[in-house]
Amino acid sequence: MSEKKYTKRHFTATGFLVNDVCVLLHWHEKVKAWLPLGGHIEENEDPVTAVLREIREESGIVANVFDSGSNFEFDNPLQITPPFTILIEDINDPIEGYHQHIDMIYICILDKSHNEKSEILPTGCLWVDIDSLRKKKPFLTPDGQLISPPDDVAIIASHAIKVVNGY
């Protein structure tokens, strides 16, 4: 029987931000991959607040979490929208070393009342349609390489677009 590998774990929240039939990805310089927006959950922050904060910080876009309708009918205790799924991701950081992220994955939608200029994205962000995700199309990185999103990102992003659009 193999021994369990114990490691440090961080809680993170990630948002697959859907706008019509596209999802927003950004080039993550440290990881060198096209990823959805997200990051670490700060002390005393819930994951919904964290994912919406991270989307706004990384893209300037105001988003809402897509409600899957799984909340119960009571007022107390307070409920937050549960994640769509939770991933445990292995991270090999050059500074912190090996650790894991317990990543709460949310499907998010553009808050159209606050995003008149949503077509203006920061460098390294792009809207990706479902056909490009299915075909594993590579996208031009800020440093000029053509790289496709990782398989897990493409699969969850495609699914997020389907869920939001009802197909």
C-alpha positions in Angstrom: 0.0 0.0 0.0 1.4 3.3 -1.0 1.8 6.1 1.5 -0.4 9.2 1.1 1.4 12.3 0.0 0.4 15.2 2.3 0.9 18.7 1.1 -0.1 22.3 1.7 -3.4 23.2 0.1 -4.8 26.6 -0.9 -8.5 27.4 -1.5 -9.1 29.1 -4.9 -12.2 30.1 -6.9 -12.3 30.1 -10.7 -15.0 31.6 -13.0 -15.8 30.4 -16.5 -17.3 33.7 -17.7 -19.8 33.2 -20.4 -21.0 35.9 -22.8 -23.5 34.5 -25.4 -21.7 31.6 -27.0 -18.2 32.5 -25.8 -16.1 32.1 -22.7 -13.4 34.5 -21.5 -9.9 33.0 -21.1 -6.6 34.8 -20.2 -3.0 33.9 -20.7 -1.6 33.0 -17.3 2.1 34.0 -17.5 3.2 31.9 -14.5 1.5 28.7 -15.7 2.0 29.4 -19.4 -1.6 28.3 -20.3 -4.9 29.7 -21.4 -7.1 29.6 -18.3 -10.3 31.0 -17.0 -10.1 33.9 -14.5 -9.7 33.2 -10.8 -7.4 33.1 -7.9 -6.9 32.6 -4.2 -9.8 33.0 -1.7 -8.7 35.6 0.8 -9.1 35.2 4.6 -12.7 35.7 5.6 -13.9 35.8 2.0 -16.4 33.4 0.6 -15.8 31.7 -2.8 -18.5 33.6 -4.6 -17.1 37.0 -3.5 -13.6 35.8 -4.4 -14.5 34.6 -8.0 -16.3 37.9 -8.8 -13.5 39.9 -7.3 -10.9 38.0 -9.3 -12.8 38.4 -12.6 -13.1 42.1 -12.0 -9.4 42.5 -11.0 -8.1 40.5 -14.0 -10.4 41.8 -16.7 -12.3 44.9 -15.5 -15.5 43.0 -16.2 -18.4 42.9 -13.7 -19.9 39.4 -13.6 -22.6 37.4 -11.7 -22.5 33.8 -10.7 -24.8 31.7 -12.8 -27.4 30.2 -10.4 -27.9 26.5 -10.9 -31.0 26.6 -8.7 -29.7 24.4 -5.9 -30.4 26.7 -3.0 -32.9 25.7 -0.4 -35.9 27.7 0.7 -34.9 29.1 4.1 -33.3 32.4 5.2 -31.1 31.2 8.0 -28.3 30.2 7.8 -27.2 32.3 4.8 -26.6 30.3 1.6 -24.2 31.1 -1.2 -24.3 29.7 -4.7 -22.5 26.4 -4.7 -19.7 25.8 -7.2 -20.4 23.9 -10.4 -17.6 21.5 -9.5 -14.5 21.4 -7.3 -11.1 20.4 -8.6 -7.9 19.5 -6.8 -5.1 20.8 -8.9 -1.4 20.0 -8.5 0.7 23.2 -8.5 4.5 23.3 -8.8 5.4 26.9 -8.0 9.0 27.9 -8.4 8.8 30.0 -5.2 6.3 28.1 -3.0 7.2 24.6 -4.3 4.7 21.8 -4.7 1.2 22.4 -3.3 -2.4 21.9 -4.4 -5.4 24.2 -5.1 -8.8 23.1 -3.9 -10.5 25.1 -6.8 -14.2 25.9 -6.6 -15.3 26.2 -10.2 -18.1 28.6 -11.0 -20.0 29.4 -14.2 -20.4 33.1 -14.4 -22.2 35.4 -16.8 -21.5 38.9 -17.9 -23.4 41.6 -16.0 -24.6 43.5 -19.0 -25.8 46.5 -17.0 -22.2 47.2 -15.9 -20.2 46.3 -19.0 -20.8 48.8 -21.8 -17.2 48.3 -22.9 -16.9 44.5 -22.5 -15.4 44.2 -26.0 -12.3 46.1 -24.7 -10.2 43.4 -23.0 -6.9 43.7 -21.3 -3.9 42.2 -23.1 -3.8 38.5 -22.8 -7.6 38.0 -22.5 -9.8 36.7 -25.3 -13.4 35.5 -25.9 -13.3 31.9 -27.2 -16.3 30.3 -28.9 -17.5 26.7 -28.4 -16.3 25.5 -31.9 -12.8 26.7 -31.2 -12.8 24.9 -27.9 -14.1 21.7 -29.5 -11.5 21.8 -32.2 -8.7 22.6 -29.7 -7.8 25.7 -31.7 -4.5 27.3 -30.6 -4.5 31.0 -29.7 -1.8 33.6 -30.0 -0.2 34.3 -26.7 1.1 37.8 -25.8 4.7 36.5 -26.5 3.7 35.3 -30.0 3.2 31.5 -29.5 0.2 29.5 -30.7 -1.1 27.4 -27.8 -4.4 25.6 -27.2 -6.2 25.7 -23.8 -5.7 22.6 -21.6 -8.2 19.8 -22.1 -9.9 20.3 -18.8 -10.4 24.0 -19.5 -11.8 23.4 -23.0 -14.2 20.7 -21.6 -15.5 22.8 -18.7 -15.7 26.0 -20.8 -17.7 24.2 -23.5 -20.0 22.8 -20.9 -20.4 26.2 -19.3 -21.5 27.7 -22.6 -24.1 24.9 -23.0 -25.5 25.3 -19.5 -25.9 29.1 -19.8 -27.5 28.8 -23.2 -29.8 25.9 -22.2 -28.5 23.2 -24.6 
